[in-house]
Amino acid sequence: MKRKIAALITQYPLLKWLTNRFVLVTLFFVIWLVFFDTYSLFDQREIDKEINKLEDNKAYYQEEIHKDEVYINKLHKMEEVEKYAREKYYMKRDNEDIYIIEMDNDNEAASDEPTK
């Protein structure tokens, strides 16, 4: 039996290196960390994707907050408050009539088509 193992080791020198117990333990821990650990390589990749998505959301919402702050600063003027009330809440002055015209995009597209 020892002669067969010695013959294999002389034939394949890498086999001697792989049978070293320190190499086997290190290989075991590397495989454990890459595939089976709580924070394995695959889980880390998914977590990184989630972090990137959340950072994109953060940038979007910070931009929206900045736009809202600019709009709020504009509302300190009385003219801007009146404009906002007229556009959003359809408020009007005394002795004034408001007509709201809603455009239907479906009708416009249908009217552009040639009739047969």
LUMZADO-733175 format. One record per residue: residue number from 0; residue in three letters; chain; x, y, z of N, C-alpha, C in turn. Coordinates in Angstrom, 1 decimal. Atoms other than C-alpha are relative to their C-alpha. Layout:
// LUMZADO-733175
- NUM:ALA:A:X:Y:Z:X:Y:Z:X:Y:Z
...
***
This chain:
// LUMZADO-733175
- 0:MET:A:0.8:-1.2:0.0:0.0:0.0:0.0:0.9:1.3:0.0
- 1:LYS:A:-0.9:-1.2:-0.1:2.8:2.4:0.9:0.7:0.2:-1.3
- 2:ARG:A:-0.6:-0.1:1.3:4.5:1.6:-2.4:-0.8:0.6:-1.0
- 3:LYS:A:0.9:-0.6:1.0:1.4:2.5:-4.4:-0.1:1.5:0.3
- 4:ILE:A:0.1:-1.4:-0.4:1.1:5.8:-2.5:1.3:0.7:-0.4
- 5:ALA:A:-1.3:-0.6:0.4:4.8:6.5:-3.0:0.1:0.1:-1.5
- 6:ALA:A:-0.1:0.0:1.5:4.5:5.7:-6.7:-0.9:1.1:-0.5
- 7:LEU:A:0.9:-1.1:0.4:1.5:8.1:-7.0:0.6:1.3:0.3
- 8:ILE:A:-0.6:-1.2:-0.4:3.4:10.8:-5.2:1.1:0.4:-0.9
- 9:THR:A:-1.1:-0.3:0.9:6.4:10.5:-7.4:-0.5:0.3:-1.4
- 10:GLN:A:0.6:-0.2:1.3:4.2:10.4:-10.5:-0.7:1.4:0.0
- 11:TYR:A:0.7:-1.3:-0.1:2.1:13.4:-9.3:0.5:0.8:1.2
- 12:PRO:A:-0.6:-0.7:-1.2:4.2:15.8:-7.1:-1.1:0.9:0.7
- 13:LEU:A:1.0:-0.8:-0.6:1.1:18.0:-6.6:-0.8:-0.7:1.1
- 14:LEU:A:0.7:0.8:-0.9:-0.5:15.2:-4.7:0.6:0.1:1.4
- 15:LYS:A:-0.7:-0.1:-1.2:2.1:15.4:-2.0:-0.3:1.4:0.7
- 16:TRP:A:0.3:-1.3:-0.6:1.4:19.1:-1.5:-1.5:0.1:0.5
- 17:LEU:A:1.4:0.0:-0.4:-2.4:18.5:-1.4:-0.3:-0.8:1.2
- 18:THR:A:0.2:0.9:-1.1:-2.1:15.8:1.2:0.5:0.6:1.3
- 19:ASN:A:-0.4:-0.7:-1.2:-0.5:18.2:3.7:-1.2:0.5:0.8
- 20:ARG:A:1.2:-0.3:-0.8:-2.9:18.7:6.6:-0.2:1.5:0.1
- 21:PHE:A:0.2:-1.5:-0.1:-2.3:22.5:6.8:-0.7:0.5:-1.3
- 22:VAL:A:0.6:-0.4:1.3:-3.2:22.8:3.1:-1.5:-0.5:0.0
- 23:LEU:A:1.4:0.5:0.0:-6.4:20.7:3.6:-0.8:0.8:1.0
- 24:VAL:A:0.8:-0.8:-0.9:-7.5:22.7:6.6:-0.2:1.4:-0.6
- 25:THR:A:0.2:-1.3:0.6:-6.9:26.0:4.8:-1.0:-0.1:-1.2
- 26:LEU:A:0.9:0.2:1.1:-8.7:24.7:1.7:-1.4:-0.1:0.5
- 27:PHE:A:1.3:0.2:-0.6:-11.6:23.6:3.9:-0.6:1.4:0.5
- 28:PHE:A:0.5:-1.3:-0.5:-11.9:27.1:5.5:-0.3:1.0:-1.1
- 29:VAL:A:0.3:-0.9:1.1:-11.7:28.9:2.2:-1.3:-0.4:-0.7
- 30:ILE:A:1.3:0.5:0.6:-14.5:26.7:0.7:-1.1:0.4:1.0
- 31:TRP:A:1.1:-0.4:-0.9:-16.5:27.3:3.9:-0.3:1.5:-0.1
- 32:LEU:A:0.3:-1.5:0.1:-16.1:31.1:3.7:-0.6:0.4:-1.3
- 33:VAL:A:0.6:-0.5:1.3:-16.9:31.3:0.0:-1.4:-0.5:-0.2
- 34:PHE:A:1.3:0.6:0.3:-19.9:29.0:-0.1:-1.0:-0.1:1.2
- 35:PHE:A:0.9:0.4:-1.0:-21.4:28.2:3.3:-0.1:1.0:1.2
- 36:ASP:A:0.0:-1.0:-1.1:-20.7:31.1:5.7:-1.2:0.9:-0.1
- 37:THR:A:1.1:-0.9:0.0:-23.4:33.5:6.7:0.2:1.2:-0.9
- 38:TYR:A:-0.4:-1.1:0.9:-21.6:36.3:4.8:0.8:-0.6:-1.2
- 39:SER:A:-0.8:0.6:1.1:-20.5:34.1:1.8:0.1:1.0:-1.1
- 40:LEU:A:-0.3:-0.9:1.1:-19.3:35.6:-1.4:-1.2:0.3:-0.8
- 41:PHE:A:1.3:-0.2:0.7:-22.7:35.2:-3.1:-0.9:0.9:0.8
- 42:ASP:A:0.8:-0.9:-0.8:-24.5:36.8:-0.2:0.6:1.5:-0.1
- 43:GLN:A:-0.6:-1.3:0.1:-22.0:39.7:-0.3:-0.3:0.7:-1.3
- 44:ARG:A:0.3:-0.6:1.3:-22.7:40.3:-4.0:-1.4:0.5:0.0
- 45:GLU:A:1.4:-0.5:0.0:-26.4:40.5:-3.4:-0.2:1.2:0.9
- 46:ILE:A:0.1:-1.1:-0.9:-25.9:42.8:-0.5:0.6:1.3:-0.6
- 47:ASP:A:-0.6:-1.2:0.7:-23.7:45.1:-2.6:-1.0:0.5:-1.1
- 48:LYS:A:1.0:-0.5:0.9:-26.4:45.2:-5.3:-1.1:0.8:0.7
- 49:GLU:A:1.1:-0.7:-0.8:-29.0:46.2:-2.6:0.5:1.3:0.4
- 50:ILE:A:-0.6:-1.3:-0.5:-26.6:48.9:-1.3:0.0:1.0:-1.2
- 51:ASN:A:0.0:-0.9:1.1:-26.2:50.3:-4.8:-1.4:0.5:-0.4
- 52:LYS:A:1.3:-0.4:0.2:-29.9:50.4:-5.3:-0.5:1.0:1.0
- 53:LEU:A:0.4:-0.9:-1.1:-30.5:52.1:-2.0:0.8:1.4:-0.1
- 54:GLU:A:-0.7:-1.3:0.2:-27.8:54.7:-2.8:-0.6:0.8:-1.1
- 55:ASP:A:0.7:-0.7:1.1:-29.5:55.5:-6.1:-1.3:0.6:0.5
- 56:ASN:A:1.3:-0.5:-0.6:-32.8:55.9:-4.2:0.4:1.3:0.9
- 57:LYS:A:-0.4:-1.1:-0.9:-31.0:58.2:-1.7:0.3:1.2:-0.8
- 58:ALA:A:-0.3:-1.2:0.9:-29.6:60.4:-4.5:-1.3:0.6:-0.6
- 59:TYR:A:1.2:-0.5:0.6:-33.0:60.6:-6.1:-0.8:0.8:1.0
- 60:TYR:A:0.8:-0.7:-1.0:-34.8:61.6:-2.9:0.7:1.3:0.5
- 61:GLN:A:-0.7:-1.2:-0.4:-32.1:64.1:-2.0:-0.2:1.1:-1.1
- 62:GLU:A:0.3:-1.0:1.1:-32.6:65.8:-5.4:-1.4:0.5:0.1
- 63:GLU:A:1.4:-0.4:-0.2:-36.4:65.8:-4.8:-0.1:1.0:1.2
- 64:ILE:A:0.0:-0.9:-1.2:-35.8:67.4:-1.4:0.5:1.4:-0.3
- 65:HIS:A:-0.6:-1.3:0.4:-33.6:70.1:-2.9:-1.0:0.7:-0.9
- 66:LYS:A:1.0:-0.6:0.8:-36.3:70.8:-5.5:-1.2:0.6:0.8
- 67:ASP:A:1.1:-0.5:-0.9:-39.0:71.1:-2.8:0.5:1.2:0.9
- 68:GLU:A:-0.5:-1.1:-0.8:-36.8:73.4:-0.7:0.0:1.3:-0.8
- 69:VAL:A:0.1:-1.2:0.9:-36.4:75.7:-3.7:-1.4:0.5:-0.2
- 70:TYR:A:1.4:-0.3:0.2:-40.1:75.6:-4.2:-0.6:0.7:1.2
- 71:ILE:A:0.5:-0.5:-1.3:-40.8:76.3:-0.5:0.5:1.4:0.1
- 72:ASN:A:-0.6:-1.3:-0.1:-38.4:79.3:-0.6:-0.7:1.0:-0.9
- 73:LYS:A:0.8:-0.9:0.9:-40.4:80.7:-3.6:-1.3:0.3:0.6
- 74:LEU:A:1.3:-0.2:-0.6:-43.6:80.4:-1.6:0.0:1.1:1.1
- 75:HIS:A:-0.1:-1.1:-1.0:-42.4:83.1:0.8:-0.6:1.3:-0.6
- 76:LYS:A:0.6:-1.1:0.6:-43.7:85.6:-1.8:-1.4:-0.2:-0.2
- 77:MET:A:1.5:0.1:0.1:-47.4:86.3:-1.9:-0.5:-0.4:-1.4
- 78:GLU:A:0.4:0.3:1.4:-47.6:86.2:-5.7:0.2:-1.5:-0.3
- 79:GLU:A:-0.3:1.4:0.3:-46.1:82.7:-5.7:-1.1:-0.9:0.8
- 80:VAL:A:1.0:0.7:-0.7:-48.6:81.5:-3.0:-1.3:0.0:-0.8
- 81:GLU:A:1.3:-0.1:0.8:-51.5:82.8:-5.1:0.1:-0.9:-1.3
- 82:LYS:A:-0.1:0.8:1.2:-50.1:81.1:-8.2:-0.1:-1.5:0.3
- 83:TYR:A:0.1:1.4:-0.5:-49.7:77.8:-6.3:-1.5:-0.4:0.3
- 84:ALA:A:1.4:0.2:-0.3:-53.3:78.1:-5.0:-0.8:-0.1:-1.2
- 85:ARG:A:0.8:0.0:1.3:-54.7:78.8:-8.5:0.3:-1.3:-0.7
- 86:GLU:A:-0.3:1.2:0.8:-52.8:75.9:-10.1:-0.4:-1.3:0.7
- 87:LYS:A:0.2:1.3:-0.7:-53.2:73.2:-7.5:-1.4:-0.2:0.5
- 88:TYR:A:1.3:0.1:-0.6:-56.5:74.0:-5.8:-1.1:0.7:-0.7
- 89:TYR:A:1.0:-0.7:0.9:-58.3:75.9:-8.6:-0.7:1.1:0.8
- 90:MET:A:0.6:-1.1:-0.7:-58.9:78.9:-6.3:-0.1:1.2:-1.0
- 91:LYS:A:0.2:-1.2:0.9:-60.1:82.2:-7.8:-0.2:1.2:0.8
- 92:ARG:A:0.3:-1.3:-0.6:-60.5:85.8:-7.1:-1.5:0.2:-0.1
- 93:ASP:A:1.4:-0.4:0.1:-63.9:87.4:-6.6:-0.2:0.6:-1.4
- 94:ASN:A:0.3:-0.5:1.3:-65.6:88.3:-9.9:0.9:-0.6:-1.1
- 95:GLU:A:-0.9:0.7:1.0:-63.5:85.8:-11.8:-0.6:-1.4:-0.2
- 96:ASP:A:0.4:1.4:0.3:-64.5:82.6:-13.6:1.2:-0.8:-0.5
- 97:ILE:A:-1.1:0.9:0.4:-62.2:79.6:-14.1:-0.6:-1.1:-0.9
- 98:TYR:A:0.4:1.1:0.9:-62.6:77.2:-17.0:1.2:-1.0:0.0
- 99:ILE:A:-1.1:1.1:0.0:-60.6:73.9:-16.7:-0.2:-0.8:-1.3
- 100:ILE:A:0.1:0.8:1.3:-59.9:72.3:-20.1:1.0:-1.2:0.2
- 101:GLU:A:-0.9:1.2:-0.1:-58.6:68.8:-19.9:0.1:-0.6:-1.4
- 102:MET:A:-0.3:0.6:1.3:-57.0:67.3:-23.0:0.0:-1.5:0.1
- 103:ASP:A:0.0:1.5:0.1:-57.6:63.7:-23.9:1.0:-0.4:-1.1
- 104:ASN:A:-1.0:0.4:0.9:-54.5:62.3:-25.5:-0.5:-1.2:-0.9
- 105:ASP:A:0.5:1.1:0.8:-56.4:59.2:-26.8:-0.8:0.6:-1.2
- 106:ASN:A:0.8:-0.6:1.0:-58.8:61.4:-28.8:0.9:0.7:-1.1
- 107:GLU:A:-0.9:-0.7:0.9:-55.9:63.4:-30.3:0.7:-1.1:-0.9
- 108:ALA:A:-0.7:1.0:0.7:-54.1:60.2:-31.4:-1.0:-0.6:-1.0
- 109:ALA:A:1.0:0.6:0.9:-57.3:58.8:-32.9:-0.3:1.0:-1.2
- 110:SER:A:0.3:-0.9:1.1:-57.9:62.0:-34.9:1.1:0.2:-1.0
- 111:ASP:A:-1.2:-0.1:0.9:-54.4:61.9:-36.4:0.0:-1.1:-1.0
- 112:GLU:A:0.0:1.2:0.9:-55.1:58.5:-38.0:-0.9:0.3:-1.2
- 113:PRO:A:0.8:-0.2:1.2:-56.4:58.7:-41.6:-1.2:-0.9:0.0
- 114:THR:A:1.2:0.8:0.1:-59.9:57.6:-42.2:-0.1:-0.8:-1.3
- 115:LYS:A:0.1:0.9:1.1:-60.7:54.8:-44.6:-1.3:0.2:-0.8
***
